[in-house]
């Protein structure tokens, strides 16, 4: 019984350590890097949005009937 209890306790400790690391914190970082990352992310989002809108323009309004000429 003690072995099972020790094994469960070790398992919980092993799982708690990565979970604590994944929690993250809002510690101080280099503000210029954060601003540069935000600017790059915003630029990338704009480019993706523009590409999405261009792709939407290529979709035909009227659906095609692939069997239309065979009927």
C-alpha positions as CSV (number, residue, x, y, z in Angstrom):
1,X,0.0,0.0,0.0
2,X,2.8,2.4,0.8
3,X,4.4,1.7,-2.6
4,X,1.2,2.7,-4.3
5,X,0.9,5.9,-2.2
6,X,4.5,6.8,-2.9
7,X,4.1,6.2,-6.7
8,X,1.0,8.3,-6.8
9,X,2.7,11.1,-4.9
10,X,5.7,11.0,-7.3
11,X,3.4,11.0,-10.3
12,X,1.6,14.1,-8.9
13,X,4.9,15.9,-8.3
14,X,6.1,15.0,-11.8
15,X,2.9,16.4,-13.4
16,X,2.8,19.5,-11.2
17,X,6.2,20.8,-12.3
18,X,5.4,21.2,-16.0
19,X,2.0,22.6,-15.2
20,X,3.6,25.3,-13.1
21,X,6.0,26.1,-15.9
22,X,3.1,26.4,-18.4
23,X,1.3,28.9,-16.2
24,X,3.5,31.8,-17.4
25,X,3.9,35.1,-15.8
26,X,3.8,38.7,-17.0
27,X,7.3,39.5,-15.9
28,X,9.3,42.3,-17.1
29,X,10.7,41.9,-20.5
30,X,12.4,44.1,-23.0
31,X,9.6,46.5,-24.1
32,X,11.2,47.3,-27.4
33,X,11.2,43.6,-28.4
34,X,7.5,43.4,-27.3
35,X,6.6,46.4,-29.5
36,X,8.6,45.0,-32.4
37,X,6.9,41.7,-32.1
38,X,3.5,43.4,-31.9
39,X,4.2,45.4,-35.0
40,X,5.4,42.4,-36.9
41,X,2.4,40.4,-35.9
42,X,0.1,43.3,-36.9
43,X,1.8,43.5,-40.3
44,X,1.5,39.8,-40.8
45,X,-2.2,39.8,-39.9
46,X,-2.8,42.6,-42.4
47,X,-1.1,40.6,-45.2
48,X,-3.1,37.5,-44.3
49,X,-6.3,39.5,-44.3
50,X,-5.4,41.0,-47.7
51,X,-4.6,37.6,-49.1
52,X,-7.9,36.2,-47.8
53,X,-9.9,39.0,-49.4
54,X,-8.1,38.4,-52.7
55,X,-8.9,34.7,-52.5
56,X,-12.6,35.4,-51.9
57,X,-12.7,37.5,-55.1
58,X,-11.6,34.5,-57.1
59,X,-14.6,32.4,-56.0
60,X,-17.3,32.4,-58.6
61,X,-20.7,33.8,-57.6
62,X,-22.7,31.2,-59.4
63,X,-22.1,27.6,-58.5
64,X,-20.9,25.4,-61.5
65,X,-22.8,22.3,-62.5
66,X,-20.2,19.7,-63.5
67,X,-22.8,17.4,-65.0
68,X,-24.7,20.2,-66.9
69,X,-23.5,19.2,-70.4
70,X,-24.1,15.5,-70.0
71,X,-27.8,15.7,-69.2
